[in-house]
Amino acid sequence: MSYFRITLNRSAIGLPKRTRGVLAALGLHKRMQTVYHPVEAQFAGMIMKVKELVRVAEVDKKLTKWDLHAARKPDPGFYVESTVKRMEGQAPLKAIAAVSAQQKVVEGLTTEGGEEVRL
């Protein structure tokens, strides 16, 4: 069985009472609200009365509230495909903290002034 998926796109503010009554009969009260009705002549007639206000699609099954929410939710913006490979010889953060507490001199590293670099 197929269904009309009807979503209220435009507000009914300022429209005649009869038009607002058609929207209420369809079960549409808020903007972006979606309802499902079976494909029948009576619902098609109501949709034609408010065709400027709604968006209609014919679907095979009804979606739940949570399915609709998941469909409208945007992508997070990024995906973690793989982790970065660690360089060989790189000390973990805990080891770096321990070395910096001891203030050891790194061999072979000097500043522009010729001073040895301390960690």
Contacts in CASP RR format, 6 or more apart in sequence:
PFRMAT RR
TARGET T0000
AUTHOR 0000-0000-0000
METHOD contacts of the structure
MODEL  1
MSYFRITLNRSAIGLPKRTRGVLAALGLHKRMQTVYHPVEAQFAGMIMKV
KELVRVAEVDKKLTKWDLHAARKPDPGFYVESTVKRMEGQAPLKAIAAVS
AQQKVVEGLTTEGGEEVRL
1 38 0 8 1.000
1 39 0 8 1.000
2 38 0 8 1.000
2 39 0 8 1.000
2 58 0 8 1.000
2 59 0 8 1.000
2 60 0 8 1.000
3 36 0 8 1.000
3 37 0 8 1.000
3 38 0 8 1.000
3 39 0 8 1.000
3 58 0 8 1.000
3 59 0 8 1.000
3 60 0 8 1.000
3 61 0 8 1.000
3 62 0 8 1.000
4 36 0 8 1.000
4 37 0 8 1.000
4 38 0 8 1.000
4 39 0 8 1.000
4 43 0 8 1.000
4 44 0 8 1.000
4 47 0 8 1.000
4 56 0 8 1.000
4 57 0 8 1.000
4 58 0 8 1.000
4 59 0 8 1.000
5 34 0 8 1.000
5 36 0 8 1.000
5 56 0 8 1.000
5 57 0 8 1.000
5 58 0 8 1.000
5 59 0 8 1.000
5 63 0 8 1.000
6 26 0 8 1.000
6 28 0 8 1.000
6 34 0 8 1.000
6 35 0 8 1.000
6 36 0 8 1.000
6 37 0 8 1.000
6 47 0 8 1.000
6 54 0 8 1.000
6 55 0 8 1.000
6 56 0 8 1.000
7 32 0 8 1.000
7 33 0 8 1.000
7 34 0 8 1.000
7 54 0 8 1.000
7 55 0 8 1.000
7 56 0 8 1.000
8 23 0 8 1.000
8 28 0 8 1.000
8 29 0 8 1.000
8 30 0 8 1.000
8 31 0 8 1.000
8 32 0 8 1.000
8 33 0 8 1.000
8 53 0 8 1.000
8 54 0 8 1.000
9 31 0 8 1.000
9 32 0 8 1.000
9 53 0 8 1.000
9 54 0 8 1.000
9 55 0 8 1.000
10 31 0 8 1.000
10 52 0 8 1.000
10 53 0 8 1.000
10 54 0 8 1.000
11 31 0 8 1.000
11 53 0 8 1.000
12 19 0 8 1.000
12 20 0 8 1.000
12 23 0 8 1.000
12 53 0 8 1.000
15 53 0 8 1.000
19 49 0 8 1.000
19 50 0 8 1.000
19 53 0 8 1.000
22 46 0 8 1.000
22 49 0 8 1.000
22 50 0 8 1.000
23 29 0 8 1.000
23 50 0 8 1.000
23 53 0 8 1.000
25 46 0 8 1.000
26 35 0 8 1.000
26 37 0 8 1.000
26 43 0 8 1.000
26 46 0 8 1.000
26 47 0 8 1.000
26 50 0 8 1.000
26 54 0 8 1.000
27 33 0 8 1.000
27 35 0 8 1.000
28 35 0 8 1.000
28 54 0 8 1.000
34 68 0 8 1.000
36 59 0 8 1.000
36 62 0 8 1.000
36 63 0 8 1.000
37 43 0 8 1.000
39 58 0 8 1.000
47 54 0 8 1.000
47 56 0 8 1.000
63 71 0 8 1.000
91 99 0 8 1.000
96 119 0 8 1.000
99 119 0 8 1.000
100 119 0 8 1.000
103 118 0 8 1.000
103 119 0 8 1.000
104 118 0 8 1.000
104 119 0 8 1.000
105 116 0 8 1.000
105 117 0 8 1.000
105 118 0 8 1.000
106 116 0 8 1.000
106 117 0 8 1.000
106 118 0 8 1.000
106 119 0 8 1.000
108 116 0 8 1.000
109 116 0 8 1.000
109 117 0 8 1.000
110 116 0 8 1.000
110 117 0 8 1.000
111 117 0 8 1.000
END
